[in-house]
Amino acid sequence: MSLNFITGAPGSGKTAVTNEISARGFTIYDTDDPNRTGMAGWHDLATDEYVAGFNELEVTEDLLTTHIWRLTNSALDEFKARSMTELVFLCGRLRDAQSVLRVSQHVVFLTVSSQTIEDRLAKRANIPGEVEWGREPWQVERSIAVNRQIEEEYRKLGAIMIDANQPLVEVVDRIIEATA
């Protein structure tokens, strides 16, 4: 079997893709899932120590210079073990994805336009309980800039590029087809 990593910028549709793939009966984990404490979290860049999980710290520009969002070592070990006997999808935006990239059979990058990012972040910012990221103008600007940067990085890595501006069902059909 295999481990397949799906990623993209904030607002690219990762959570919607996660929900749709799960609804189709596949095993998928969202790296931003607040119910899986300890799966991923903020790690201090200087010490590599796990500091906090999802929505446990306010995401500020300062935090982004001193900490990194990544999988915990134990979670990565769990995903590798499970992928030996089953098809596993992992979906999320990790600022340090190298450990996941090394063990993933396929890497999928969800491409979106700057306008789509802006529209999606504005829409979810008004939903109580949704991800906090994207409420502030600097966060939207950063998401658009990061999208351009990481899209190029993932292209160079040979990721499967899927246009996430299209309807969700078509996006997920393409992901499943590309990773089968």
Backbone as CSV, one residue per row, in Angstrom:
resi,resn,N_x,N_y,N_z,CA_x,CA_y,CA_z,C_x,C_y,C_z
1,MET,0.848,-1.176,0.000,0.000,0.000,0.000,0.893,1.238,0.000
2,SER,0.313,2.397,0.303,1.137,3.595,0.196,0.621,4.745,1.049
3,LEU,1.520,5.718,1.230,1.188,6.975,1.897,1.217,8.060,0.828
4,ASN,0.144,8.823,0.740,0.013,9.877,-0.252,-0.225,11.197,0.467
5,PHE,0.575,12.207,0.138,0.510,13.503,0.796,-0.144,14.521,-0.130
6,ILE,-1.197,15.168,0.366,-1.924,16.197,-0.379,-1.688,17.526,0.330
7,THR,-1.252,18.525,-0.418,-0.953,19.804,0.203,-1.320,20.951,-0.732
8,GLY,-1.195,22.137,-0.219,-1.473,23.358,-0.972,-1.484,24.529,-0.014
9,ALA,-1.657,25.683,-0.551,-1.675,26.905,0.261,-2.942,26.963,1.109
10,PRO,-2.932,27.833,2.135,-4.193,28.076,2.856,-5.264,28.545,1.864
11,GLY,-6.442,27.946,1.958,-7.524,28.311,1.050,-7.564,27.497,-0.232
12,SER,-6.688,26.513,-0.358,-6.666,25.712,-1.588,-7.707,24.597,-1.582
13,GLY,-8.340,24.360,-0.441,-9.393,23.353,-0.381,-8.998,22.053,0.287
14,LYS,-7.926,22.067,1.051,-7.442,20.836,1.675,-8.475,20.198,2.608
15,THR,-9.149,20.998,3.414,-10.140,20.440,4.344,-11.323,19.850,3.581
16,ALA,-11.783,20.532,2.549,-12.888,20.001,1.733,-12.465,18.695,1.059
17,VAL,-11.238,18.632,0.555,-10.719,17.413,-0.064,-10.654,16.291,0.972
18,THR,-10.173,16.609,2.170,-10.100,15.614,3.245,-11.476,15.038,3.530
19,ASN,-12.464,15.895,3.665,-13.824,15.437,3.965,-14.389,14.574,2.844
20,GLU,-14.147,14.950,1.604,-14.667,14.182,0.463,-13.967,12.829,0.333
21,ILE,-12.663,12.792,0.518,-11.942,11.519,0.430,-12.399,10.586,1.553
22,SER,-12.595,11.133,2.736,-13.103,10.335,3.857,-14.501,9.803,3.560
23,ALA,-15.356,10.647,2.995,-16.724,10.227,2.658,-16.728,9.094,1.641
24,ARG,-15.688,9.004,0.860,-15.581,7.931,-0.136,-14.988,6.652,0.459
25,GLY,-14.686,6.678,1.762,-14.248,5.467,2.441,-12.752,5.272,2.555
26,PHE,-11.964,6.260,2.180,-10.514,6.149,2.276,-10.032,6.640,3.640
27,THR,-8.876,6.149,4.061,-8.246,6.611,5.290,-7.482,7.884,4.980
28,ILE,-7.849,8.971,5.662,-7.170,10.252,5.439,-7.072,10.997,6.754
29,TYR,-5.954,11.654,6.947,-5.722,12.442,8.152,-5.443,13.887,7.760
30,ASP,-6.033,14.805,8.488,-5.842,16.236,8.287,-4.835,16.723,9.327
31,THR,-3.724,17.288,8.881,-2.687,17.720,9.824,-3.138,18.873,10.704
32,ASP,-4.256,19.502,10.361,-4.793,20.601,11.178,-5.982,20.166,12.028
33,ASP,-6.228,18.866,12.125,-7.387,18.370,12.866,-7.191,18.598,14.364
34,PRO,-8.005,19.478,14.969,-7.838,19.761,16.396,-8.180,18.573,17.295
35,ASN,-8.836,17.556,16.760,-9.202,16.385,17.560,-8.078,15.357,17.647
36,ARG,-7.006,15.566,16.919,-5.869,14.634,16.959,-4.678,15.331,17.601
37,THR,-4.846,15.721,18.829,-3.786,16.396,19.570,-2.510,15.570,19.525
38,GLY,-1.420,16.237,19.203,-0.138,15.559,19.154,0.245,15.045,17.788
39,MET,-0.669,15.087,16.805,-0.341,14.615,15.468,0.607,15.596,14.776
40,ALA,0.268,16.860,14.858,1.104,17.918,14.300,1.057,19.074,15.274
41,GLY,2.021,19.934,15.160,2.004,21.073,16.051,3.150,22.020,15.802
42,TRP,3.152,23.074,16.608,4.207,24.076,16.531,5.430,23.548,17.258
43,HIS,6.562,23.583,16.576,7.842,23.159,17.128,8.780,24.360,17.125
44,ASP,9.511,24.530,18.208,10.480,25.607,18.327,11.613,25.366,17.332
45,LEU,11.932,26.354,16.516,12.992,26.193,15.517,14.370,25.988,16.149
46,ALA,14.595,26.586,17.295,15.907,26.477,17.937,16.117,25.129,18.610
47,THR,15.071,24.585,19.227,15.222,23.355,20.010,14.536,22.139,19.402
48,ASP,13.664,22.345,18.422,12.825,21.314,17.791,11.795,20.739,18.765
49,GLU,11.621,21.380,19.907,10.668,20.930,20.918,9.229,21.226,20.477
50,TYR,8.338,20.250,20.706,6.902,20.448,20.473,6.403,21.460,21.500
51,VAL,5.723,22.503,21.028,5.288,23.581,21.910,3.774,23.616,22.068
52,ALA,3.041,23.477,20.973,1.581,23.602,21.048,0.932,22.987,19.811
53,GLY,-0.334,22.609,19.980,-1.102,22.049,18.886,-1.970,23.080,18.200
54,PHE,-2.922,22.580,17.446,-3.811,23.394,16.627,-4.611,24.383,17.476
55,ASN,-4.593,25.647,17.076,-5.325,26.743,17.733,-4.972,26.912,19.216
56,GLU,-3.814,26.408,19.642,-3.378,26.599,21.026,-2.492,27.831,21.188
57,LEU,-2.033,28.375,20.070,-1.250,29.607,20.066,-1.845,30.546,19.028
58,GLU,-1.754,31.835,19.298,-2.161,32.801,18.284,-1.083,32.831,17.208
59,VAL,-1.496,32.689,15.956,-0.538,32.701,14.856,-0.230,34.152,14.507
60,THR,0.995,34.542,14.823,1.458,35.904,14.553,2.660,35.828,13.619
61,GLU,3.040,36.975,13.087,4.239,37.005,12.249,5.467,36.581,13.048
62,ASP,5.520,36.955,14.325,6.640,36.549,15.180,6.682,35.031,15.362
63,LEU,5.526,34.426,15.593,5.481,32.969,15.760,6.041,32.271,14.521
64,LEU,5.707,32.791,13.359,6.150,32.167,12.113,7.662,32.278,11.891
65,THR,8.317,33.160,12.625,9.778,33.266,12.495,10.513,32.432,13.535
66,THR,9.816,31.998,14.582,10.481,31.254,15.661,10.013,29.803,15.788
67,HIS,8.919,29.464,15.116,8.354,28.117,15.229,7.976,27.587,13.854
68,ILE,7.828,26.275,13.781,7.440,25.635,12.533,6.335,24.623,12.809
69,TRP,5.352,24.545,11.915,4.253,23.587,12.022,4.675,22.326,11.278
70,ARG,4.755,21.216,11.995,5.136,19.955,11.369,4.530,18.790,12.127
71,LEU,4.610,17.613,11.516,4.146,16.396,12.178,5.062,16.063,13.340
72,THR,4.488,15.440,14.357,5.322,14.904,15.427,5.983,13.628,14.904
73,ASN,7.097,13.273,15.479,7.796,12.053,15.063,6.932,10.819,15.265
74,SER,6.184,10.774,16.367,5.345,9.599,16.631,4.222,9.481,15.597
75,ALA,3.655,10.604,15.174,2.604,10.561,14.155,3.171,10.073,12.828
76,LEU,4.327,10.561,12.458,4.944,10.126,11.208,5.222,8.626,11.244
77,ASP,5.721,8.129,12.371,5.958,6.687,12.509,4.654,5.905,12.350
78,GLU,3.566,6.419,12.937,2.254,5.766,12.827,1.785,5.715,11.374
79,PHE,1.929,6.828,10.644,1.491,6.866,9.247,2.315,5.921,8.383
80,LYS,3.617,5.868,8.616,4.473,4.954,7.852,4.057,3.511,8.100
81,ALA,3.801,3.166,9.353,3.408,1.792,9.687,2.070,1.433,9.052
82,ARG,1.101,2.325,9.144,-0.224,2.052,8.563,-0.148,1.910,7.049
83,SER,0.710,2.707,6.411,0.791,2.672,4.949,1.423,1.390,4.422
84,MET,1.999,0.580,5.315,2.556,-0.705,4.892,1.447,-1.689,4.531
85,THR,0.272,-1.523,5.151,-0.809,-2.473,4.932,-2.079,-1.850,4.354
86,GLU,-2.123,-0.514,4.257,-3.316,0.128,3.710,-2.944,1.406,2.963
87,LEU,-3.868,1.856,2.147,-3.723,3.116,1.422,-4.071,4.242,2.385
88,VAL,-3.125,5.142,2.616,-3.309,6.226,3.572,-3.062,7.554,2.871
89,PHE,-3.970,8.487,3.100,-3.799,9.853,2.617,-3.540,10.747,3.820
90,LEU,-2.629,11.682,3.651,-2.340,12.697,4.647,-2.514,14.030,3.945
91,CYS,-3.296,14.921,4.534,-3.601,16.183,3.874,-3.331,17.349,4.815
92,GLY,-2.609,18.332,4.329,-2.370,19.507,5.145,-1.245,20.365,4.614
93,ARG,-1.044,21.455,5.279,0.038,22.393,4.944,1.039,22.343,6.077
94,LEU,2.130,21.661,5.850,3.193,21.577,6.837,4.308,22.516,6.402
95,ARG,4.761,23.359,7.306,5.869,24.254,6.950,7.163,23.478,6.792
96,ASP,7.245,22.311,7.394,8.393,21.427,7.211,7.843,20.071,6.799
97,ALA,7.765,19.859,5.510,7.161,18.636,4.998,8.196,17.604,4.567
98,GLN,9.479,17.889,4.763,10.521,16.990,4.259,10.382,15.561,4.779
99,SER,10.052,15.397,6.048,9.926,14.041,6.599,8.786,13.278,5.928
100,VAL,7.709,13.971,5.607,6.570,13.336,4.930,6.915,13.056,3.474
101,LEU,7.575,13.992,2.830,7.922,13.818,1.421,8.823,12.610,1.215
102,ARG,9.714,12.344,2.158,10.645,11.213,2.039,9.930,9.866,2.052
103,VAL,8.773,9.777,2.691,8.096,8.480,2.820,6.811,8.382,2.001
104,SER,6.443,9.439,1.293,5.212,9.430,0.498,5.457,8.851,-0.886
105,GLN,4.533,7.997,-1.309,4.641,7.454,-2.661,4.237,8.517,-3.678
106,HIS,3.180,9.279,-3.361,2.719,10.349,-4.238,2.563,11.626,-3.427
107,VAL,2.877,12.750,-4.061,2.651,14.055,-3.470,1.756,14.824,-4.441
108,VAL,0.640,15.315,-3.912,-0.325,16.067,-4.716,-0.338,17.503,-4.216
109,PHE,-0.234,18.445,-5.145,-0.306,19.858,-4.789,-1.562,20.447,-5.426
110,LEU,-2.399,21.075,-4.589,-3.632,21.701,-5.051,-3.320,23.129,-5.501
111,THR,-3.420,23.379,-6.796,-3.139,24.711,-7.325,-4.423,25.542,-7.319
112,VAL,-4.285,26.796,-6.957,-5.420,27.730,-6.962,-4.917,29.122,-7.329
113,SER,-5.833,29.932,-7.793,-5.491,31.315,-8.119,-5.453,32.152,-6.842
114,SER,-4.812,33.294,-6.930,-4.777,34.229,-5.798,-6.179,34.662,-5.414
115,GLN,-7.030,34.872,-6.404,-8.404,35.289,-6.119,-9.170,34.200,-5.377
116,THR,-8.944,32.948,-5.740,-9.603,31.837,-5.048,-9.172,31.795,-3.587
117,ILE,-7.885,31.968,-3.338,-7.401,31.992,-1.951,-8.100,33.103,-1.184
118,GLU,-8.103,34.291,-1.756,-8.729,35.439,-1.094,-10.204,35.182,-0.805
119,ASP,-10.929,34.655,-1.783,-12.366,34.378,-1.623,-12.624,33.308,-0.563
120,ARG,-11.857,32.234,-0.608,-12.073,31.137,0.335,-11.711,31.526,1.763
121,LEU,-10.631,32.268,1.936,-10.264,32.702,3.285,-11.306,33.658,3.847
122,ALA,-11.830,34.540,3.011,-12.869,35.475,3.465,-14.131,34.714,3.866
123,LYS,-14.484,33.708,3.101,-15.692,32.924,3.382,-15.563,32.163,4.709
124,ARG,-14.435,31.493,4.915,-14.303,30.696,6.137,-14.051,31.555,7.369
125,ALA,-13.560,32.765,7.187,-13.316,33.659,8.324,-14.615,34.027,9.031
126,ASN,-15.728,33.848,8.343,-17.034,34.186,8.916,-17.763,32.995,9.507
127,ILE,-17.121,31.834,9.542,-17.750,30.630,10.069,-17.188,30.350,11.458
128,PRO,-18.023,30.401,12.507,-17.537,30.134,13.867,-16.926,28.734,13.967
129,GLY,-15.792,28.649,14.653,-15.138,27.361,14.858,-14.220,26.939,13.732
130,GLU,-14.192,27.702,12.655,-13.310,27.378,11.537,-11.879,27.768,11.885
131,VAL,-10.981,27.401,11.020,-9.576,27.738,11.181,-9.446,29.244,11.333
132,GLU,-8.641,29.650,12.278,-8.463,31.077,12.550,-7.661,31.788,11.462
133,TRP,-6.818,31.071,10.745,-5.946,31.687,9.758,-6.768,32.300,8.622
134,GLY,-6.410,33.525,8.259,-7.040,34.191,7.120,-7.961,35.322,7.504
135,ARG,-8.098,35.576,8.794,-8.978,36.658,9.254,-8.331,38.030,9.107
136,GLU,-7.024,38.066,9.184,-6.290,39.333,9.122,-5.757,39.559,7.710
137,PRO,-5.733,40.818,7.249,-5.219,41.097,5.895,-3.796,40.579,5.657
138,TRP,-2.925,40.676,6.665,-1.553,40.205,6.473,-1.520,38.693,6.251
139,GLN,-2.488,37.968,6.846,-2.525,36.518,6.670,-2.952,36.157,5.241
140,VAL,-3.893,36.915,4.691,-4.323,36.683,3.307,-3.166,36.977,2.358
141,GLU,-2.497,38.105,2.559,-1.350,38.468,1.724,-0.257,37.411,1.807
142,ARG,0.001,36.938,3.013,1.037,35.905,3.201,0.623,34.610,2.497
143,SER,-0.649,34.239,2.584,-1.129,33.010,1.939,-0.939,33.069,0.432
144,ILE,-1.220,34.206,-0.158,-1.061,34.365,-1.605,0.418,34.285,-1.985
145,ALA,1.272,34.944,-1.212,2.711,34.903,-1.485,3.265,33.495,-1.301
146,VAL,2.845,32.824,-0.235,3.293,31.460,0.033,2.834,30.526,-1.083
147,ASN,1.621,30.725,-1.576,1.103,29.878,-2.649,2.029,29.918,-3.859
148,ARG,2.432,31.117,-4.264,3.321,31.232,-5.427,4.652,30.517,-5.162
149,GLN,5.178,30.696,-3.967,6.467,30.102,-3.620,6.393,28.584,-3.569
150,ILE,5.441,28.054,-2.818,5.419,26.597,-2.637,4.939,25.870,-3.879
151,GLU,4.104,26.522,-4.701,3.687,25.874,-5.945,4.911,25.588,-6.809
152,GLU,5.796,26.542,-6.917,7.021,26.349,-7.685,7.901,25.263,-7.058
153,GLU,8.018,25.268,-5.736,8.820,24.249,-5.052,8.281,22.846,-5.315
154,TYR,6.962,22.688,-5.214,6.374,21.365,-5.417,6.443,20.929,-6.879
155,ARG,6.361,21.864,-7.803,6.557,21.518,-9.226,7.950,20.916,-9.422
156,LYS,8.958,21.569,-8.836,10.336,21.088,-8.962,10.515,19.722,-8.322
157,LEU,9.736,19.437,-7.283,9.810,18.135,-6.620,9.101,17.034,-7.416
158,GLY,8.377,17.419,-8.455,7.656,16.445,-9.268,6.287,16.079,-8.717
159,ALA,5.717,16.957,-7.901,4.384,16.691,-7.342,3.343,16.631,-8.454
160,ILE,2.284,15.924,-8.178,1.138,15.879,-9.077,0.361,17.172,-8.846
161,MET,0.266,18.005,-9.870,-0.386,19.305,-9.742,-1.841,19.170,-10.181
162,ILE,-2.760,19.515,-9.275,-4.189,19.407,-9.573,-4.850,20.759,-9.359
163,ASP,-5.577,21.200,-10.365,-6.272,22.486,-10.320,-7.453,22.390,-9.358
164,ALA,-7.339,23.045,-8.208,-8.392,23.001,-7.191,-9.397,24.136,-7.346
165,ASN,-9.358,24.842,-8.472,-10.383,25.832,-8.783,-11.630,25.154,-9.342
166,GLN,-11.497,23.909,-9.756,-12.621,23.162,-10.325,-13.490,22.564,-9.212
167,PRO,-14.659,22.022,-9.556,-15.546,21.457,-8.528,-14.859,20.364,-7.695
168,LEU,-15.211,20.317,-6.415,-14.595,19.401,-5.457,-14.620,17.952,-5.927
169,VAL,-15.728,17.483,-6.447,-15.832,16.089,-6.896,-14.789,15.797,-7.963
170,GLU,-14.571,16.734,-8.872,-13.578,16.547,-9.926,-12.159,16.556,-9.356
171,VAL,-11.902,17.429,-8.381,-10.587,17.480,-7.744,-10.280,16.132,-7.099
172,VAL,-11.211,15.609,-6.328,-10.989,14.340,-5.619,-10.894,13.181,-6.614
173,ASP,-11.707,13.193,-7.658,-11.587,12.162,-8.696,-10.167,12.143,-9.265
174,ARG,-9.619,13.312,-9.557,-8.259,13.421,-10.101,-7.214,12.922,-9.103
175,ILE,-7.405,13.260,-7.807,-6.450,12.807,-6.795,-6.447,11.286,-6.709
176,ILE,-7.612,10.699,-6.625,-7.705,9.242,-6.508,-7.149,8.554,-7.753
177,GLU,-7.486,9.091,-8.906,-6.974,8.545,-10.158,-5.444,8.628,-10.228
178,ALA,-4.890,9.751,-9.796,-3.442,9.972,-9.878,-2.655,9.152,-8.861
179,THR,-3.282,8.774,-7.762,-2.563,8.059,-6.705,-2.899,6.572,-6.657
180,ALA,-3.801,6.120,-7.516,-4.220,4.698,-7.518,-3.101,3.800,-7.977
